[in-house]
Amino acid sequence: MGSCSGALSAIDFDFTMERLPDPKGDRVKIGMSGKFLPFKYYGAKGNEQALG
């Protein structure tokens, strides 16, 4: 996977959980899928604080 700078949207979101048997104790596998929302960088100008 490449580098990403953004957030996962919870508006259109799927969550899956699967129980996996294990001799040392059952485990849980979690999957999440949602729309990727990229961050926008607006850059600082002069003495202003950077936004985004």
C-alpha positions in Angstrom: 0.0 0.0 0.0 1.1 3.5 -0.7 1.3 6.6 1.4 -2.0 8.2 2.2 -3.1 11.3 3.9 -6.8 11.4 4.7 -9.6 9.9 6.7 -12.1 7.1 6.6 -15.7 8.3 6.2 -18.2 6.8 8.6 -21.2 7.9 6.5 -21.0 5.0 4.0 -19.2 2.5 6.1 -19.0 -1.3 6.5 -17.6 -3.2 9.5 -17.1 -7.0 9.6 -16.0 -9.2 12.5 -15.1 -12.9 12.2 -14.3 -15.3 15.0 -11.3 -17.5 14.2 -10.8 -20.7 16.3 -7.3 -21.0 17.8 -5.9 -23.6 20.2 -4.5 -20.8 22.4 -7.9 -19.1 22.5 -10.2 -17.8 19.8 -9.1 -14.7 17.9 -11.1 -12.0 16.1 -10.5 -10.7 12.6 -11.9 -7.2 11.9 -12.4 -5.5 8.5 -13.5 -2.0 7.8 -14.4 -0.4 4.5 -15.4 3.2 3.9 -15.0 6.1 1.5 -11.5 7.7 1.6 -11.5 11.5 2.2 -8.2 13.0 1.3 -6.8 15.9 3.4 -6.2 19.2 1.6 -3.2 21.3 2.6 -3.7 25.0 2.4 -0.1 25.9 3.5 0.9 28.7 5.8 1.5 32.3 4.5 3.8 34.6 6.3 3.2 34.3 10.1 -0.2 32.6 9.7 -0.8 29.1 11.1 -1.1 26.3 8.5 -4.5 24.8 8.0 -5.6 21.3 7.0 
